[in-house]
Amino acid sequence: MKIVMCTDAYWPRVNGVTVSVDSFSRALVRAGHQVVIICSFYPDDQGVGRISGVEMDRARDPTEPTVIRVPSYTLPISKEDRVAKFHKWFWVSKQLNAFAPDIVHVNSEFVIGEFGFYYAKTHSLPVVYTFHTLWEDYAVNYIPWVPEFILRFIARWIIKGMCNRAATVIAPTDQIVAVMQRYKVKKRAYLLPTGIDPALFAHEAAEIEDFRQRLYAQYPTLRDRRILLFAGRIGREKNISFLLRILPRVLAAHPDAMLVLAGNGPELRDFEEEAAGLGIADQCVFTGYLDRSDLSLLYAISELFVFPSRTETQGLVTIEAMLSGTPVVAIGEMGTRAVMGGDNGGFMVRNDPDEFASRVIQLLSDPELYGRKAREAIEHAQKWSIDNMTRRLEGIYRETLDAFHASR
């Protein structure tokens, strides 16, 4: 099967959509399919990692998908993100004609997502659309000067339109299915979480120790400290202020703790200033962007993964931490609730600073409980294997193709 994955966000941009597209694409190639990813081009000076300067990166390794990067503009409302150039549609179409896809899988709601819908329409192909992001809740963080009710209306209108135009809709969590019902989308949604490749988080002891020493060299204050890790976009929607406010209570019980925030984002400097205002700047390390390999090693040397976000559609980072044997304390809402399913591999708590801090202190204070939760984390995370999820995705593609061709 020849599959086109359309996404406005891809490496080096780090978010759940990027991880989903990358994980599924690689697994589909391993399963014998051909995959082309259409995504935005990120310049070298973007500050979110290195990327090749060519527009098309043909896979040299047969286990890699082909990546077509569309020339793009800076997105004024988010310096991390890009918006593809509209007039490059004809260039993209030419590349896809040479590939001759069987199906188009749209993973975003912006220019490249529209490229996918338009190409499918003009070439009589079915579209599978994954509703990844609850833009109704996110938009206010990007465009705060527009009234919230207007942003919510526009977000609902865009998502509903995507769902109704697609032949098949995938929802990564039950919560997204419920949102689709609230939006009165008539199509049935396939429930399919994103899987994670356990091999990405399997490291030899020597590799972990080498990373530990490199990290200590870069951040000497981390030496002999117990790392409480947050990984994700450094933005208001991730509820990072919540973590900063509870840290003094954790430090009172465990002065050897240190909060490490791995990721980049528009509010990074604001949170650094907030930490200074709370008197905890010396107990916080903001690493900025980390590549996926280093991030997986950082999970491995962390004591706990602490995740206060209330807007996740999937909460994949909690599974990544668990695959590394790192217990999780997280607020149990949206996608995080779906993947943790309770106190599996850690503790799923309410949006309550006292409860969150108490669970962190409990795990740091009780070695027997900590060991049990660490073993439980690895066992629970195995259920989210990318190979298992990809087999289900293959079935969705086959059903979509069969129904599409039968209807014609």
Order of alpha helices (4+ residues) and beta strands (2+ residues): beta-alpha-beta-beta-beta-beta-beta-alpha-beta-alpha-beta-alpha-alpha-beta-alpha-beta-alpha-beta-alpha-beta-alpha-beta-alpha-beta-alpha-beta-alpha-beta-alpha-alpha-alpha
